[in-house]
Amino acid sequence: MKRNWIALAFFSLLTIAAQAQTSEGTIVYEMKVNLHRNLPPERESMKSMIPEFMTQRMQLAFNANESVYKPVEEDDDDMQSGSGGRGGMMRWMRNMGSTYLNFQTQQWLELREFMGKKFLIEDTLKVRSWKFEDEEKTINGYACKKATMEDEFMNRKVQVVAWYADQLLAPVGPDRFHSLPGTVLEVNVNDDFVVFRPVSISTKTPAKADLKAPSEGKKVTRAEFQKIVEERMKEMGAQGGGMMMRRGGN
């Protein structure tokens, strides 16, 4: 009798473990950016004009083959920041657009808004050069493993630390941090310059609307979009324009 009870408990644990693994779901991340971190000495005075930190909630909906990453709609009062003006930076956060990845077709589509115009960047999914580490930690109840890489983020060479959960089988993650043997739950860029952390994790099947690839905007390559941005920023520089943060490629 005792032996039967042990066997039943063992198989029950196996069943629970199997059920716990999933390839679909929705994760809401908090992205926190240190706006003071990389200000050059000649712009030190800007620290009194902008908050030290800005946060934005981002949603990642995914299944085994595709994902969509986009900002969560929030009221101004819900946008967390330090003291100082924040309207322009909040608008930049909201205009980051959505990113669609298809791991079967290697398709990358990114909707971006720049100077009041929408662009649809067409690109291909690239393999990330991750280095696997021995460290582990628990995030929101999920056992996570550590991976690192050197990357380019906001036009700077940066060190990236990612924590992924192989219990969540899809190779997805926030922003362009993906292609690991599990779902990336946390990312730290250059020792807290930019940090992504999960606010909520759901393993329910995402709504079809949340996995819809963006289709609006002028179709351009990433190189063409970067050229448009650089030319416009040069014009603004000549007119005394301000600072803008840009993300790198995939």
N, C-alpha and C positions, 0 to 999 in steps of 0.2 A: 504493500500500500504506500509506504513511504517512498519507495523507488518510483512508483507511478506519479506521485505528487511532484517529485523533483523533475521528472521528465516533462510534465505538463508546464511547470514553471519555466523551464529552460526554453521550450518551444514558444511559450507566451512572450518571453523576452525577445526571441528572434523575430516574432511577428511584429512586436512594437517597434523594434529597430528598423525593420524593413519599411513599415508604414511611415516612420519618421523621415526617411529619405524622400526627397521630392525634387522635381526639375522645373517647378513653376511656382510663381508667387508674386508678391509685391512688397518692396522694401521702401520705406521713407527714410531718407538720410538727412542729417543736418550738416550742411557744408559751412565751415567757419574759416574765414579768410582774415589774416592779420594785415590790415591795410597800411600800418606804419612800418612793417618789417623791412621792406626794400626801398623805402624812400631815399633818394640820394641826398647827400649833405646840403646841397644847394636848395633842396625843397623841404628842409627840416621844419620850416614855418607852417607847412601844410598840416602838420599834426594837430594844430589847434582848430583846423577847419573841417577835418574829417574824423569819424570815429576810429578807434584803434582796431576794432573787430566788426565784421559784418557777417551775419549768418543768413542762410537761405535754406529752406527745406526743399529737397529734390526727391522725386518719385522714380523708382526703377520697377517696371513691370516686365516679367520675363516668363518664358517657357524654355524647353530644351533647345529650341532652334533660334529664337529671336528675343530681342529686348527693346524697350523704349525707355529712355531716361529724359525727364523733363522737370521744370520747376513746379512746385506746388503753389497754387494760387493762394495768396495771403493778403490780408489787409495791411495797411501801413503800420498800424499799431502792433501787429504780430511780428513784424520784422525786427529782430533783435539787433541792437547796436550799442556802441558807447555814446559819449556825448558828441555834439557837433552836428553839422549839416550832413544829410544823408540821402536827399532826394535823388540826385544824379546817380549815385551808386546803386540805390534800390532799383532804379529803372534799368541799369545795366544788368543787375541780377535777374530781373524778370524777363529781359530780352535775350537771355542765353539760348532760348529755343529748345528744341527737342532733338535727341539723337537716337536713330534707329540702327540696330545691328542685326544682321542675319548671318548666323554661323554656318549655315549650309551653303549659301551662295556667296559668302564672304563680302556681302554688300554693307556699305556704311553710308547712311544718309543723315545729314545734319542741317536742321533748319536754324538759321541765324538771322537776327535783325541788326542792321547797321545803318545809322543815320536815317532812320525812318523807312528803310527798304528791307524787304525780306529776300534772303538768298537760300537756295537749297544746294548744299555742298555734297557732291557725289564723290565717293572715295571707295577704296577697297580695304577690307579688314586686314590689319597687319599683325603678325605674331609678336608678342611682347617678350622681351629678353629678361625673364624673371630668374632670380637666383633663390633656390629653396633653402630655408634656414631650419634649425632644429627646435626653435622656440615654439611654444603653444600657449594659448590663453583662452578663456571663455568669454564670449561676447553675446549678450542677450540670450543666454542659455545654450549657445552653440559652441562646441569645441572648435577652435580655429588654429590654423597653422600659419606661420610667418613666411613671407616672400619679399624680396627686395629687388630694386633695379635702379639704374640711373636713367633719367628721362629729361625731356624738355617741357617745361610748364611755364606759361606766361613769358615765353621768350628767354627763359633762364635754364641752365643746367641744374637739375635738382636730384636729390636722393629720395626715393619713394619706399615706404614701408607699408605693406599690405597684409591684412589678416583675412584668410578665406576659410569658409566652412565646407568641408567635403561632404557633409551631411546634406547640403543643398547642392545638387549635382550640376546645375547650369553654370557654365564658365563666364558668368556675367559679373558686373560690378559698377560702382558709381563712376560717372564721367567716362574716361577711356581706360580705366583700370580694370582689365578683364583678362580672359584667356588663361586662367588658372584652373587646376582640377577641383573646382568648387566655386561657390559664390563669394565674392569679396564683400565683407561686412564693414571693414574699417580701413581707412587709408590715411597715412600721415606723410605730407610732402615737406621736405626740408625742415624737419624738427619743429612742427607746429606752424609753419607758414600757411599751409592749407590743410584742414583736417575734415575727413568725412566720417561720420559715426551714425549707426542706425538708430532711428527713433522708434520705429515699429517694423515688425517682420510678419507678414502673412503668407501662409502656404496655400491659400485658396487660389483657384484658377482665375487669372486676371480677366477683366471684361475685355471684349474684342476691341472696344474703342481705345483702351489703354495700350494696346499693342499695334495700333494702326501706324503705318509708316507715314512720315510727313510728305506732302506732295506740293504744297504751295511755295511760292518764291521763285526767283530767277535761278535756273540751274547753272552752277559753276563748278569748276574743279577747286580743290583746296588752294592750289597755287594762284588761281585767278582771284579767289576771294581775298587771299593775303595781299595780293597786289593792289586790289581796290582799297583795302583798309590802309595800307602803307601810303598810297597816294593821297588819300583823304587826310590822314594824320599829318603829312607833310604840309598840306594846305593849312590845316588848323594850327600847326606849329608856326608857320609864317604869320598867322593872324593872332598869335599869342594863345593858342589852344591849350587844353589841359591834358591830364593823364588818362590813359585808358589801359585796362588790363586785357590781354588776349590769351586765349588758350592755344596750345600747339596742336599738332596733328594727332592721328589715332595711334 
